[in-house]
Amino acid sequence: MRKVSDLKEHLRNTKTVIKMVNQLDPCWLPLCAAGHLLKVAEGYLALILSAYILDALSRGGGFEKIFKVTAVFCGVIFFLSNVVSWLQLRAEAKKAALYSRYHALTGEKMLSMDFSRINSPECEILKRRIQEDLNWSAGLYSVFGSVDQILRSALNLAGAVAVGFPVMGVMFASELAGTWVTLLAAVAVSAVTTVLATGWMAQFNQRLDCFINSMGGRAPFLGWQFATGGRFHYQNGKDVRIYGAHDLMKQYALDNGNLPEDLAAYQKLSGCLGKSQFCQVASGQILEGMAYIVVGLLALAGSVTMGNVLRYGGCIRNLFGELDSLTKTIPELFLNIQKHMSTMELLELENEMYKGSLPVEKRSDGEYRIEFRNVSFRYPGSEQYALKDFSLKLKVGERLAIVGMNGSGKTTMIKLLCRLYDPDKGEILLNGVDIRKFRQEEYLKLFSVVFQDFRLFSLPLGENVAADCHYDREKVERCLWEAGLGERLEQMPEGLDAFLYKDYEDGVEISGGEAQKIAIARALCKDAPFILLDEPTAALDPISEYEIYRGFDRIAERTTAIYISHRLSSCRFCEKIAVFHEGRIVQTGSHEALLKDEGGKYLELWNAQAQYYQ
Amino acid sequence: MERKKHSTVSNLWFWGKYYLKNEPKVLWIFAGNLLLYPCFHMLALYFPKVTLGLIEGEAAPEELVLVLAGYTLVHLTAKGISQAMLARSDMMLNMERQNVVFKIFLKSLRVNYAYAESQEGRDDFRKGVEVQNKGDDSASSRFIFIVGGLAGTVLTFGLYSTVLGILNRGMVLILLGLAGLGYLLDLRENRFQNSLRQEEAVTGKHYNYMKAAMGDVLAAKDIRIFGMGQWLRERMDGVVGAKEKLERRRAVWVWKNGLLGRALNLVRDLGAYAYLIYAASQGDMAVSDFVLYFGAITGFSGFVREMASGLAGLKQSSEDTEWVRNYLEMPEENVSQGSRHVSELARPVSIEFRDVSFSYHSRERRTQVFSHLNLRIKAGEKLALVGANGAGKTTLVKLLCGFYEPEEGGIYFNGINAAEFSRAQRYSLFSVVFQEVFFPPVRVDESIVLQKAACVDQDRLREALKKADMWDAFQEMGITLDQYRGNLKKGGVELSGGQDQRLLLARALYQDGGILVLDEPTAALDPIAESQVYDAYQKFSDGKTSVFISHRLASTGFSDRIVLLDRGKIVEMGSHQELMEKNGLYAEMFRIQSSYYQAEQEGTGA
C-alpha cells in the first residue's frame, strides 16, 4: 500500500471508486441515502414524541389526550419503519450483486488485456498488490461500510441541527456561564481524545503496513499461496511425503508467519488499536455527558422544560457525536478507498499493442499466405533472443512440421503468429500486409491452436468445444468424433451438456488424454484455415497418439497445418519440415532430404530418438 | 472417511482448548468483557433517569455537574476498556484464524495420501479452508464472538428483567410473550436463510470458479485464440444474475417476515406508553422513572432478539467448525504402522507384490483396479512398466510407494511386509521422480532437497548436482544456492524444463533411496534432452532396483524386464526381445509407435 497524504488525491480516488460503483449500479447510492434519511427522521420523531409526553405529563395533562397524540406518532413511526426496512433490504441486496460485479472486473480485464501485459512482471506485482490490499479488508464491503456510516452521520447531523437549533437561542438568552464552560471544556477534552484516537489509529495502520511488508521481507511466507492452491497442487503431496518435506513446508506455511519478532510487532500494533478504541469511546461518552449537563443546567435554571432536556440533550449529543465520528469515518473511507487503487490501476492499464482496423479478406479459396520477414523477438525482461532474424513463408494447404530442442523458438513463433506478442524487429505479413494492420478479432479467426498447456474449463463439454454458450450441436458432435472422443461422448448420459470436472458442477472426470482430444475437437470446430498443434499428444499413450495423427492426416487436408513435436515420427508425413535451433531455422526440407544432411541438427535429433526403436 | 458429528458444546470446547493452547489471552479478554458488558449497559439505561431525577429534585447546579461528570467517567472507563480489549482480541483472532488455515494445509500433507488425493479429501480440505477464510465470520473467530456476546446478553437481560420486575411482574411476562413471538419470527427467518444457504454456496462456487477462470493466466492463450471472452463473460453474467435474483428474493421475504415483527413492536410501544402514561398521569410515577422504564421496555426485546440470533449463529458456527475440526483431528498416516527401520534392508532391495487387490472408492461407486496381482522384482532389476492410459501403471506405483494400501495381500521388501515399516521410513526407501514438477518458491537448495536450509548437507547436494550436470550450469548462470526460486521475489531463479528435470534427478540422488521410480518424467522434453535424461537415470539406477513408467516404449530398451499392464492385469512380461518374438500386444504397440522409425530402417537398409 502506498502512502497518500494529499487530501486532493484522496478525494480524487474516492470519486473514481464511487463513480465505478455508480456505473455498476446507479441505484445503490440513492437507495442507501433514502434509507438513512428516513431512518434519521424516524429517530427524531421518537425523540420529539418522548419530549412531548414528558412535558405533557409535567404539565399534568390528561391521559386521553396524551395517548391520542402518542398513538398518531407511533403510527407514523410504524409506517416509516416499514419503508426504511424495505429501502435498507434492497440496498443490502444490491450490495451483494455490486460486490460480485466489482470483484469480477479484474478477471474481466484479463480477458481483454494484451497477452504480453498479462505475463509481465508489472502486472504480476500489481496483482499481488491487489491481493495484499484486499486480504486485510472485506473488499468492496469495507467501502460500503464507510459510505454507509458517513451518510448516516451526515444526515443525523443535519437532523440534530434542524430539531435542536432552538437550544442555541436558549443558551444565548440565559446568563449561565456554566453551560458555556461545560460545553467548551467537553468539546476540548473530546477533541484531544479524538486526536489521540486518530494518532493511535494512524500508528496502527502504519505498523500494520510495516508488519505486512516485513513478513514478506524477512522470510518469505507462503501460507496462503500454499493453502489456496496458488503454489501447491494436491499431487505435490507425493513429493512432500517421499522426500519428507514436512518441516520445510511448515517453516514457509506457518512458522515464517509467526516469527517471534513479527508477533512482538503484532502485539504492539494491536496495542495501538486498543488505545485508539478506548479514546474513541471516551470522546463519545464525554460529549454525551456534556450534552446532558448543559441541558440539565438550563433546566435547573428553568430555561428548558423536562421534555426538552431529552430532546435537546439528544440533539447536542448527536451534533457533536456525529461531528466527532465524521472525523474518524472520513479518513477511514479514504483508507478503504486507497485499498482499491491497485484494482483501479489494473483496470486502467491501457493496451499498448497497436491494433489496426483493416478487415481480413474472407477468401473462399482460402488463399492465405503468411510470411515472417527477418523477425527478432525477446521476451520482456529477458536478454536472450527467442527468435533471431527469423524468416519463414507459409502457403495455404501446406503441412509444415517444426522440430527442435526446447527453447529453440518453436512455441514463440506460434505466439508471434497469433499476435500474443509483437516482434521487436522485422514483420509478419498476411498476403503481403503487416498483420498489425488487421482487426485483431478477425485476424485471430484464421488460427486454431492446440497448445501444449491448453486449458479446458469446468463448463459443459459442448461449450468447451464451441468456445461459446450457443453453438451448433451437430457440428460440435462431429468434431468430437473426429478427434476420437465419440465413444466416450456416447457413454455420457448428459452428452454435450455434461459439465467437465468437479470444480463448477459435479461433472464428469476426464483423463489427460481425453482432455487433449477435447482440445483438438475445439481446434477443429473453429474451422480456421490454419491449424497449429504445439505438441498435442504428449500425455497420450502410443495407440491414442497414432489414432490422432492418422485422423489429422485426413482432417488437415482442408487446411494449413503446422505441427510442433518432439516425436519426430509424427512429423514424417509432412511434406516440409523446418528445424529450429537457437531462434532460427537451420534446415528445411522433407524427412528424406534432411536425413541425408550429415552433421545436420535433424539427424542428431532423429538419432537420439530412433536409437530406442532399433 | 467417516465424518463425525459433534455437539455445539463439544465444538465450543474444541475451540476453548485450541485457544488455551495457542492464544489463551483471547479467553481472558472475553471473560473480563463478560463483566464489563452488563455494567455499561446498565449505566446507559440509568443515565437519562439520573439526569431527569436531579432536575426533578431541583438539585444544586454543582451537584448536577459533579454527579453527571462522575457518572460519565465511570461509563466511559467501563465501555472504553471493553472496546479496547475487544479490539485487541480481534487482532489475535484474526491471526489465529489464518494459522488454522495453515494448520489445515499442513495437516493435508500428513493424512493418508489416498484420502488427500480423492475428490472427497480435496472437498473436505477446500471446505475447511473456506470456512476459515471469511474474516470475522470464520469458524474460529465467530464462535468466540458469539459465545462472548451471548453470555453478556443473557446477563444484561437478567438485569433488565429485574428492573422491570420491580415495577410490575405481569408486565415482564407480557413482554416475554411478545419477545417470544418475535423470537419465533426470527427463527422462521433463520430457517429461511438456511434454506438459501445451499443455493448461495452453489452460486458462490460458480462465481469463484468463473472469476478464477477469467483471470487464469495459463488459460489466456486459449482465451484469445478461440475468442472465449464473450463466452466466459456471458457465463459470469449468468452467475451474477442468479446471485442478484437470490438476493432480491431474500429481501422480499425478509421484509414480509419483518412486517409482523414491526407490528408487534407497535403493539408493545403503544401498550407500554399507555401503561406508563396512565401511571404517570395518576401521579404514581415520577417523570424520571417513566424514562427509565420506557428505555427498559424497548431495550428488553432487543436483547431477546440478540439472544435468538446468537443461538442461530452458534449453530451455524458449530457446523462450520465441524469442517475444521474433522480435518484437524483426522488420524495421521503414520498411525497403525510398524516400527521397523529401512536401514535393516540390504541393498539392492527386492520387491514382491503378493496377491494384491486394490480398488478405488468414490461416493457412488467402486472401481476395481487390481485383483490378486502378483509381481516379483529382483534386487537390482530394472523394470519398465508400460500400458495404455488407465491400465493401472500409476496405481501400481502408488501402491509400491505406500500412497495406497492394498485391500488384500501385501507388498514385501526383501521378504519383509511393507506394513512393518513406519510410513516415514517406507517413504525414505524411495527416490521418485513424479510427472508433476514441484519446486516451491523457496531457497534453491531447499527447493531441490525439500529440507530446511539448516538441514541440507551441502557437500552431498554438491555431489548430487554435479552428477546431475547442474553444478556447472549454476556456476555459469551465476546462481547461488541461497537465492530464491520463482518470481515471488525480485531476481528469483527461473529455469527451463530440461534444467528442472535435472534438478529432479539431483533430488532423487540426494535422497539416495534404495528403489528408484520414474513416473513418466520426460514427456515435455525435446529428443536430445530426453535422451540425456534417460542416460543420466540409467547411470544412476546402477545398483538400484528401479521401476520406469512410460507411455512411450523408448525407455524399455535399457530395462531388464518389461511388464505390460492392461486393465489391471499383467498381460505380458519379459525382455524386449522376448516380447517382440511373442508378437502380442506389446509388439503391436511397439510397431505402431516406431512404425515411422522402422520404415526408415527398412528404407535405408534397402
Interface residues (C-beta under 8 A of the other chain):
Chain A: S50 I53 L54 L57 S58 G60 G61 G62 F63 I66 F67 T70 A71 C74 G75 I77 F78 S81 N82 S85 W86 L89 R90 E92 A93 K94 A96 A97 S100 R101 H103 A104 T106 G107 E108 M110 L111 S112 F115 I118 N119 P121 E124 A138 G178 T182 P220 L222 G223 W224 Q225 F226 A227 T228 R231 F232 H233 Y234 Q235 N236 G237 K238 D239 V240 R241 I242 Y243 G244 A245 H246 D247 L248 M249 K250 Q251 Y252 A253 L254 G257 N258 Y266 L269 S270 G271 L273 G274 K275 S276 Q277 F278 C279 Q280 V281 A282 Q285 I286 E288 G289 Y292 I293 G296 L297 A299 L300 A301 M306 V309 L310 G313 G404 M405 N406 G407 S408 K415 C418 L420 E441 L444 K445 F447 S448 V449 F451 Q452 D453 F454 R455 F457 S458 L459 E463 A467 D468 C469 K502 D503 Y504 S511 G512 G513 R522 K526 E535 A538 A539 L540 D541 P542 I543 S544 E545 Y546 H566 R567 L568 S569 S570 R572 E592 L595 E604 L605 W606 A608 Q609 A610 Q611 Y612 Y613 Q614
Chain B: F47 P48 T51 L52 L54 I55 E56 E58 A59 P61 L64 V65 L68 A69 Y71 T72 H75 L76 K79 G80 I81 Q83 A84 M85 L86 A87 R88 D90 M91 M92 M95 Q98 N99 V101 F102 K103 I104 F105 L106 S108 L109 R110 Y113 A116 E117 Q119 G121 R122 F125 V129 N133 G135 K205 H206 Y207 Y209 M210 K211 A212 A213 M214 G215 D216 V217 L218 A219 A220 K221 D222 I223 R224 I225 F226 G227 M228 G229 Q230 W231 L232 R233 E234 R235 M236 V239 V240 K243 E244 E247 R248 R250 A251 V254 W255 G258 L259 R262 A263 N265 L266 D269 L270 Y273 A274 I277 Y278 A280 S281 Q282 V287 F290 V291 F294 G387 A388 N389 G390 C401 F403 A424 Y427 S428 F430 S431 V432 F434 E436 F438 P440 P441 V442 E446 V449 L450 Q451 K452 C455 Y484 G486 N487 L488 K489 S496 G497 G498 R507 Q511 G513 A523 A524 L525 D526 P527 I528 A529 E530 S531 H551 R552 L553 A554 S555 T556 G557 M589 F590 I592 Q593 S594 S595 Y596 Y597 Q598 A599 E600 Q601 G603 T604
